[in-house]
Amino acid sequence: MKSVLDETDMDKLELYPPDDLLDMLSTNLARMMSLAACLTQKANRASEVEKRYSSKLDKAKEDALRAVQEKEQLLEKFLESEAGKAALEAPSTETIVLFKSSGEFEELVLDHAEGIYEQMVQDCGRILHETRRISDNDLLLLDTELPFDLARDDVELGVGDSDDKVKREAPPQT
C-alpha cells in the first residue's frame, strides 16, 4: 500500500482500527470487482454489436457493388442499342451545328486560315525572290508587311525601311 498512498494518507489510515481498514478495503475491492465485471460485460456486448454491424456493412457493400455493376451493364446495353446510339449522336450533332453557326467558330477558322495564308505568302515571296525573275518592289506588292533584302548589304528591310535605304530608279519619262 505504501507505493499507492503517500505519507499523509498513511498517517490518516493509522487512526482507524485494522478491522475497519479491512472492511473498507474489502468494500472497495468488491466495488472494483463489480465494476470490472460490468465493464467486461459491456465490452463483450460492444464486440457482438460491432461484429453484427460489420457483417451488415459488408452485406451492404456487396449489394451496392452489385447494383453498380447492374447499372453499368444496363447502360452498356442501352448504348449498344439503336436508341442509345441516337441519344448520343443527337446532342453532338446539334452542338456541332450550333457551334458552326456561331461567330466564335468563324473567328477560329479565320484566325487559323490567316496563319496559313501568311505562311504561304511568305513562302511564295521567298521562292520568287530566290528566282530573281520578279523585282523586289513587285514582291512588296504581294504583302507589304513581308521583309525582303532590298539593300544588297545583308540588311533585312521592311516597307517603311525601303524608301530610306534603296536607290530609287527614276520613273520612265514619257
Residue, then its C-alpha position, 0 to 999 in steps of 0.5 A: m500500500k505504501s507505493v499507492l498512498d503517500e505519507t499523509d494518507m498513511d498517517k490518516l489510515e493509522l487512526y482507524p482500527p485494522d478491522d475497519l481498514l479491512d472492511m473498507l478495503s474489502t468494500n472497495l475491492a468488491r466495488m472494483m470487482s463489480l465494476a470490472a465485471c460490468l465493464t467486461q460485460k459491456a465490452n463483450r456486448a460492444s464486440e457482438v454489436e460491432k461484429r453484427y454491424s460489420s457483417k451488415l456493412d459488408k452485406a451492404k457493400e456487396d449489394a451496392l457493388r452489385a447494383v453498380q455493376e447492374k447499372e453499368q451493364l444496363l447502360e452498356k446495353f442501352l448504348e449498344s442499342e439503336a436508341g442509345k446510339a441516337a441519344l448520343e449522336a443527337p446532342s453532338t450533332e446539334t452542338i456541332v451545328l450550333f457551334k458552326s453557326s456561331g461567330e466564335f467558330e468563324e473567328l477560329v477558322l479565320d484566325h487559323a486560315e490567316g496563319i496559313y495564308e501568311q505562311m504561304v505568302q511568305d513562302c511564295g515571296r521567298i521562292l520568287h525572290e530566290t528566282r530573281r525573275i520578279s523585282d523586289n518592289d513587285l514582291l512588296l506588292l504581294d504583302t507589304e508587311l513581308p521583309f525582303d533584302l532590298a539593300r544588297d548589304d545583308v540588311e533585312l528591310g521592311v516597307g517603311d525601311s525601303d524608301d530610306k535605304v534603296k536607290r530609287e530608279a527614276p520613273p520612265q519619262t514619257 
